[in-house]
Amino acid sequence: MALLNADLHCHSVVSDGTLTPEALAARAAANGVELWSLTDHDEIGGQHRAAAAAKANGMRYLTGTEISVTFAGETVHIVGLGFDPDDRDMLQGLVATRGGRATRAREIAAGLAQAGVPDAYEGALRYVGNPDLISRTHFARFLIDAGVCSDMGDVFHRFLTPGRPGYVEHKWASLGEAIAWITRAGGMAVIAHPARYRFTANEEYALFLEFTTHGGRGVEVVTGSHTTAEYAQYADVAQEFGLAASRGSDFHSPEESRTDLGKLPYLPGQLTPVWEVLADRIL
């Protein structure tokens, strides 16, 4: 089961990706993906399209989303897998957590204007498939195409991280709320790309402890932003906390993403894959 080519983390135009769910499904299948999930940010509006596209391309499918939460002053992402995409409580919760994005975007644009980049809000909107989900990624694409920055790394270093002129903190859902939405809808909560967070060792331990206390059951071990050493590190964490292991590229765009769909190493064999636990939720 660990050798299954599963890709359970990617984004479409429904949030901040550049491809449609249908184009993502075709790309995943062409790259040998056997089990796929579309995990748009704080949004499940593309789930029925993605499931149909997976079936049309000969892949199995798990419903997915990636929910932003605030923990210890840091934004953490929780992937939900295998839930009912029509669950009313989850839909309402995601609407609420998306609500502050438009205000935040205006504040980001104001900060960029003070730094000498005018009309950034209107510029970012040109890259948005869903205006309710305007994000830093859309501003980054505008800044690159406008010639202000050379690439994504340059954008975030100069403008969109804490202490920079375009950074605006947002209050997301709590960890407990996000896990409750996912689990009550029949799914599994998974900590996304844990190596990306700027936690001390004690803060990271507290994150995993609270996550499991609230009913979280999985962690991304093999993901596009992890190194080989981090695969091993979070394999150990998965075993320590009794968590199932997930695998996903975090693919957003052919031009921007570090790892293509389906091109990651397999999960370490000693781990329990999330798809084994969610076997009855696979479409």
C-alpha positions in Angstrom: 0.0 0.0 0.0 2.9 2.4 0.7 4.0 2.0 -3.0 0.7 3.4 -4.3 1.3 6.5 -6.5 -1.1 8.7 -4.5 -1.1 12.5 -4.8 -3.3 14.0 -2.1 -2.4 17.7 -2.2 -2.8 20.1 -5.1 -4.7 23.2 -6.1 -6.9 24.3 -9.0 -8.3 27.7 -10.2 -11.0 27.2 -7.6 -8.4 28.5 -5.1 -4.8 29.6 -6.1 -3.8 27.1 -8.7 -3.6 27.9 -12.4 -5.2 24.8 -13.9 -8.8 23.6 -13.8 -9.8 20.5 -11.9 -10.2 18.7 -15.2 -6.7 19.7 -16.4 -5.1 18.7 -13.1 -6.8 15.3 -13.3 -5.5 14.8 -16.8 -2.0 15.8 -15.8 -2.0 13.6 -12.7 -3.2 10.6 -14.7 -0.5 11.2 -17.4 2.1 11.2 -14.6 0.9 7.8 -13.3 -1.1 8.9 -10.3 -3.4 6.1 -9.1 -5.2 7.9 -6.3 -5.8 11.6 -6.4 -7.2 14.4 -4.3 -7.9 18.1 -5.1 -7.3 20.2 -2.0 -8.1 23.8 -2.7 -7.6 26.3 0.1 -10.7 26.7 2.3 -13.0 25.7 -0.5 -14.7 22.5 -1.7 -16.6 23.9 -4.6 -14.4 21.9 -7.1 -14.9 18.5 -5.5 -17.6 17.1 -7.7 -15.8 18.2 -10.9 -12.6 16.7 -9.6 -14.2 13.4 -8.7 -15.8 13.1 -12.1 -12.5 14.0 -13.9 -10.6 11.4 -11.8 -13.0 8.7 -12.9 -12.8 9.8 -16.5 -9.0 9.5 -16.3 -9.0 6.1 -14.7 -8.0 7.3 -11.2 -9.5 6.6 -7.8 -10.4 9.8 -5.8 -10.5 11.1 -2.2 -12.4 14.4 -1.5 -10.0 17.1 -0.2 -9.5 20.6 1.0 -6.7 22.5 2.8 -7.9 24.7 5.7 -5.9 27.6 7.1 -5.8 27.7 10.9 -4.0 29.9 13.4 -1.8 28.1 16.0 0.7 29.8 18.3 0.6 32.9 16.1 1.5 31.0 13.0 -0.7 30.0 10.0 -0.9 26.2 9.8 -2.6 24.2 7.0 -4.8 21.2 7.8 -5.7 19.0 4.9 -9.0 17.2 5.0 -9.5 14.0 3.1 -12.4 11.6 2.5 -15.2 13.9 3.8 -18.7 14.4 2.5 -18.4 17.4 0.1 -22.0 18.3 0.7 -21.8 18.5 4.5 -23.6 21.6 5.6 -21.5 22.4 8.7 -18.3 22.1 6.8 -19.6 24.3 3.9 -20.7 27.0 6.4 -17.4 26.8 8.3 -15.3 27.3 5.2 -17.5 30.2 4.1 -16.8 31.9 7.5 -13.1 31.3 7.3 -12.9 32.7 3.8 -14.8 35.8 4.8 -11.8 37.9 5.8 -9.8 37.4 2.6 -11.2 40.4 0.7 -10.5 42.8 3.5 -7.0 41.3 3.9 -6.4 41.7 0.2 -7.2 45.4 0.3 -4.8 45.8 3.2 -2.1 44.0 1.3 -2.6 46.3 -1.7 -2.4 49.3 0.5 0.9 48.2 1.9 2.3 47.5 -1.6 1.1 51.0 -2.7 3.1 52.6 0.1 6.1 50.5 -1.1 5.7 52.0 -4.6 3.6 49.3 -6.2 0.2 50.9 -7.1 -3.0 49.2 -8.2 -1.9 45.8 -6.8 -5.5 44.8 -5.8 -6.8 45.2 -9.4 -3.7 43.5 -10.7 -4.0 40.5 -8.4 -7.7 40.1 -9.4 -6.7 39.3 -12.9 -5.2 36.0 -11.6 -8.1 35.0 -9.4 -10.5 32.3 -10.5 -12.6 32.7 -7.3 -12.6 36.3 -5.9 -13.6 34.9 -2.5 -10.2 33.2 -2.3 -7.8 36.0 -3.3 -4.5 35.3 -1.7 -0.9 36.2 -1.5 -0.2 33.9 -4.4 -2.3 36.0 -6.7 -0.5 39.2 -5.6 2.8 37.3 -6.2 1.8 36.4 -9.8 0.9 40.1 -10.5 4.3 41.3 -9.1 6.2 38.8 -11.2 4.3 39.5 -14.4 4.6 43.3 -13.8 8.4 42.9 -13.6 8.6 44.1 -10.0 10.0 40.7 -8.8 11.8 37.9 -10.6 10.2 34.9 -9.1 8.1 33.6 -6.1 11.0 33.6 -3.8 11.8 37.2 -4.6 8.2 38.2 -4.0 7.8 36.7 -0.6 11.3 37.8 0.5 10.7 41.4 -0.4 6.9 41.9 0.1 4.7 39.2 1.5 6.3 37.7 4.7 6.1 39.1 8.2 7.9 42.5 8.5 7.6 43.2 4.8 5.3 45.9 3.4 2.7 43.6 1.8 2.3 41.2 4.7 -1.1 41.3 6.6 -1.8 38.7 9.3 -5.2 37.0 9.1 -7.1 35.3 11.8 -8.1 31.9 10.5 -10.2 29.1 12.1 -8.9 27.4 15.2 -7.2 24.0 15.0 -10.1 22.4 16.8 -12.7 24.0 14.5 -11.0 22.8 11.4 -10.6 19.3 12.7 -14.2 19.2 13.8 -15.5 20.3 10.4 -13.5 17.5 8.7 -14.2 14.7 11.1 -17.9 15.4 11.5 -18.2 15.2 7.7 -16.7 11.7 7.8 -13.1 12.6 6.8 -9.6 12.6 8.2 -7.6 15.7 9.3 -3.9 15.7 8.2 -1.2 18.2 9.1 0.1 19.6 5.8 3.9 20.0 5.1 4.9 20.3 8.8 8.5 21.3 8.1 7.4 24.6 6.6 6.3 26.1 9.9 8.6 28.3 11.9 8.1 26.5 15.2 10.5 25.7 18.0 10.8 22.0 18.9 8.5 22.6 21.9 5.9 24.5 19.8 5.9 21.7 17.1 5.4 19.1 19.8 2.5 21.2 21.2 0.9 21.4 17.7 1.0 17.6 17.2 -0.3 17.0 20.8 -3.2 19.4 20.4 -3.9 18.1 16.9 -4.2 14.5 18.1 -6.2 15.6 21.1 -8.8 17.2 18.8 -9.0 14.0 16.7 -6.5 14.7 14.0 -5.2 11.4 12.5 -2.6 12.1 9.8 0.5 14.0 8.7 2.1 14.7 5.3 5.4 12.9 5.4 6.3 13.0 1.7 5.4 16.4 0.2 6.8 18.8 -2.3 8.5 21.2 0.1 10.1 18.5 2.3 13.7 17.4 1.9 14.8 13.7 2.1 15.9 14.3 5.7 12.5 15.7 6.5 10.8 12.6 5.0 12.6 10.6 7.6 12.0 13.1 10.4 8.3 13.2 9.9 8.1 9.5 9.4 9.4 9.3 13.0 6.9 11.9 14.1 4.0 9.9 12.5 5.1 6.8 14.4 5.6 8.7 17.7 2.0 10.1 17.6 0.3 7.1 16.0 -0.6 9.1 12.8 -1.3 7.8 9.3 1.1 9.2 6.6 0.1 11.1 3.6 1.8 12.0 0.3 1.1 15.0 -1.9 3.0 17.3 -4.3 1.3 20.6 -3.2 1.2 21.3 -7.0 -0.2 24.8 -8.0 1.2 25.5 -11.5 3.4 24.0 -14.2 5.5 27.2 -14.0 5.7 27.6 -10.2 5.7 24.3 -8.5 8.8 22.6 -7.2 7.3 19.1 -7.7 5.0 17.9 -10.4 1.9 15.8 -9.7 2.8 12.1 -9.0 6.5 12.7 -9.0 7.4 12.3 -5.3 9.1 9.3 -3.7 6.9 6.7 -2.2 6.0 6.7 1.5 8.4 4.8 3.8 7.2 1.3 4.1 6.9 1.1 7.9 4.1 3.7 7.9 0.3 3.3 7.7 -0.9 5.3 4.6 -3.9 7.5 5.0 -5.5 5.8 2.1 -5.4 2.5 4.0 -7.4 4.0 6.8 -9.8 5.8 4.4 -10.3 2.8 2.1 -14.1 3.0 2.5 -14.1 6.7 1.5 -12.3 6.3 -1.8 -14.4 7.0 -4.8 
